[in-house]
Amino acid sequence: MDDATVLFVDLVGSTALYQSLGNARAAELVSGVTDWIGRLCEASGGRVIRLLGDGVLVGFSPGAAAFECAIALQRLQAQHNADAAESQQVQIKIGMARGAMADSATGWVGGVINLATELSDRCVPEQILACGASVDQIKLNTFARFRNLGLMHVQGKSEPVDVYQIEWKNDANTEQSTVRGALEVRDFSDSAPANGIRLSWLDKQVEFLRAELPIVLGRHDHAHIQVPDRRVSRRHARIYELDEVLVLEDTSTFGTSVRFVSGDTVLTLRNQECVLHDDCEIVFGPSFDHSNVPQLRLNFFS
């Protein structure tokens, strides 16, 4: 067996496309995107292992080529979406893993394929998740930027896997890690697991089940929690689930602050993330100091 870096590139929301465009038009659009993904990967030195309807599995011998290709795929697809009608927009998510693969009578095989697929499943739209083995090979290359998300339990692996988020947006901060500080993941070992979160703002209160995540907080009309304040970015922050913990990601211009009920420490996020380990207050800005700053309260419920 030879080592290879595997990308699993998955289209997001293909089922909705079939509902909105009809079978024939949606199939044409999905096929066009997957064909383009395969051609770009092969032009970058990869080998298409398998086409899976709305996903493409590709193997690369040099790990650096896989990283360059994954970043190019996200950037080019984002450019396409910016110019396309909303009904024609397709987002992608990419899982990346490195390990031993072999060519058999039925095609390429190896646990690395399952790991890349599992990481893709854990992605939110427009995200790239990579295992530590694939990152280690190219860490000396300056083009790649990482956020270490820590160890995650992955199906089919007896030991947790070190997972990184690969930054591909040109305005992303370099070498930003998920903010963990002295936080502990919320422990539900002696109680029923939390089924979701309750967000309160002024006289409004909205509940979201874990299955309904991710959600967007911001000023945008389509935000799940809309805060019509000019100090709030259109897409200010996002809450999503990653390896059975909830994560708050700041995507704003001025930052997001978090204060947990279990302590007085304030975490200030600027294009960073933190694990939501307990009930907390969230401020749309860099500080709790101003009394009229837009503020949410987040509570877990079972």
N, C-alpha and C positions, 0 to 999 in steps of 0.2 A: 504494500500500500504506500502511496505517496501522499504527502501533506498538501492540502489545498485550502484556499479560502473560498467559502461558499456564500453567495448572496441569494436570499429569497426575497424577491421583489413582488409585493402584493398590492393589487388595486383596491382602493377603499370605496365602498358604497356602490359596487357594481349592481347589487340587487335593486337599489333605488333607480339606477339608470334604466333597467328593464321596465320598471313601473312607469317612469316618466316619458321614455322615448319609444317604448314598444320593443318587442323582441328583435326585429330585424335591424333597426337603427342602433340599438344598444349593443348587439353582437358585433356589428361593424365597428363601432367606436372602441369597444373593449379589445377586439382583435387587432385593430390598428395600433393601440397603445402597447399591447404585449409584443407585437412584431417589432415596433420601434425599440422597446427595451432590449429585446434579444439582439437586434442589429447593433445597437450602441455597445452592449456588453462584449459582443464578438469583436467589434472594432477596437475595443480597449484591451484585447488579449484574453477575454474569457471564452468559455465553452458552455453553450446552453445544454444543461443536463436534462431539463424537462420543462414543457409548457403545461400549466395546470389550469386552464380556463382563464381565470383572472389573476394568475400568478406566473412568475418566471423564476426558475431555479438555475443558477449559473455558477460554474466553478472557475477559479483563477489559481494558477500556480504561484505567481508573485503576489503577495498580499497587498503591496502598495498599489498595484493596478486595480485591485478590487475596491480599495478605499476611494481612489480617484474616480472610478466609475460610479460608485454609489453616490458620491457628492454631485457629480455631473448629472446623474439621473434626477435627483431632487431639484437641482437648480433649473434645469431645462424644463421639467414638468411644471414647476412654479411659474416660469416665464410663459409657458403655453396657457396655463390657467388664467393668468393676468389678462391675456388678450382674448380669451374665449368666452362665449356666452355661458351663463351659469349652468345651463343644462348640458354643456359640453365639457365641463371641468371634471377632471379625474385626479384625485390625490393618490399618492403611493406611500407605502411604508416598507422599510427594508430591515431584514435581520441578517447579521453577518457572523460567521463562525469559521474557525480554522481547526483542521484535524485531518486524520487519515481517511483517504478515499481509495476505492478500487474499482476498476472497470470489469463488470461481470457480464454474463450473457443477457441479463435483463437491464443493463445500463449501469450507471455509476451508483455505488452504494457506500454507506458509511454513516456512523452516528452523527457526524458533523452536519449532514443534511437535516436530520431531525432537530438539531440544536438551532440551526439557522431559521428553520420554520417556526420553532417555538419562540425565538426572539422576535420574529416578525409578528407573530400573534400578539405579543405583549406591547408592540408599538402602538402609539396613537398616530393619526394621519400626519404625514410629512416628517416622520421621525426615522432615525437610523440607530439601531441598537446593535452593539458588537460585543462578543465575548472577549475576555482578557487575553486569550491566546492570540487572537487576530490582531489586537491592538499592540501587544508586545513586539510583534514582528516589525512594526513600522513606526514605533514611537520616536525614532530619531529623525523621521521625515517631518519637516516643518509645515507642510501643507495641511496636516490633519490636526483638528482641535477636538478635545475630549472633555466630557464630564463623567467622572466616575460615579456610578449610581450604587456601588456597593455589591454585596453578594446577594444572589437571588436563587431561590429553589426552582429548578427547571425540571419538567417532566422527563423522565428517562435518565436523570443524573442522580447518583447517590450523594454527591457532594454539591453544595451550592456553587454557582458560577459567578465569577466576577464580571460585571456588565458595565459597559460604557455607552454613553450617548455621544454620537458623532455629530459635531456641529458643522452645518453646511451653509448657513446663511451668512452673507458677507458682513453683517453687522453684529454677529455673535461675539461675545467676549471670549478671549482665549483662555484655556486652562481653568475654566470655572467649574468648581466641583459643586455637587449638591450640598446645600448647607445642612449639616447635621448637628454641629455643635456638641452639646452634651445630651442630646435628645435620645430617648429610648423609644422604640416602637411600642405603640399602645398594646398592652398585654391583656388579652381576653381569655387567658387560660382558666380563670376561675369564674367566668361569666359567659353569657351568650355573646357571640360575635356581633359587632355593630352591623346593622343592615344598611345603614345609610347616614347621611348628614342633613342637618337642618340649618338653613341660612336665614338670618334675621337682619333686616335693614329697615329702619324707621318703623312703620306699622305693617311692613310686609314680612311674610314668613313662607319659605318654600322648602320642601323636602325633596331630596334626591336619593333614590336607592343606589347602591354600589353599581348595579347593572346599568344604570343610566349615565354613569360617568364615561368620558370626560365632559365637563361643563366649562363654559367661558363666562367670566365676570368682566363687565366693562360697560362702556357708553353706547356700544353698537346696538342697533335695533334688534338684531338677532341674538344678542347675548342671552344666555340662560338666566343670569341675574343682571338686569339693566340698571345702571346707576347714572342718571342724566345729570352729570356734573362735569363742567369743563376741565376740571383737574384730573378727571379719570380718563385714561386712554380708551380708545374704541374697543380694543381687546386687551384689557389691562392684566388679567391673570387667568390661570386655568387650573382646575383641580382634576386630577386623574388618579387611577389606581395602578400601582406597579408592584408586582410581587406581593399582593395582599396588604400593602400599606397604601395610604392616600398621600399624594404629593401635591403641594401648591407650587405652581411655577409662575414667576413674575415675567410678563412679556410687555411691560409698559415703558413709558419714557422716564417717569420720575421715581419709580420703585414702589414696592409694597412692603408693609411692616406687619409683623405677626407677634402677638403676645399671648402665651398660653396661660390657662387658669392655674396651672400647677406651679407657676413661678413668675417672677417679675421681669425676666430677661426679654428684651425686644430683639427680634431678628429682623434686620432690614435687607430685603432682597432687591437686587438690581440685575435683572436677567439671570436670576438664580432660582433654585428650588429649595424647598424644605419639606421634611416629612411631617405630616399632620398627625402627631401622636396623641393629641388630647384636644378637648374643647379649647377654643381660642377666639380672640378678637383679631380682625383683619382690617388694616387701614390702607386706603388707596393713596399712598404717599409715603415719604421717607420717615415720618415721625408721628407719634401720638400726641405731640405737644399742643397742636391746635385743636380747640374744642369743636370746631365746625367741620373738621376734615371728614369726608365720607368714610363710614366705618360699618363693617359687617360683624355679626357674631356667628360663629360656627359651633354647632353641637352635634355630637354623635348620637344616634338613637339605635336601639335594638329592636 
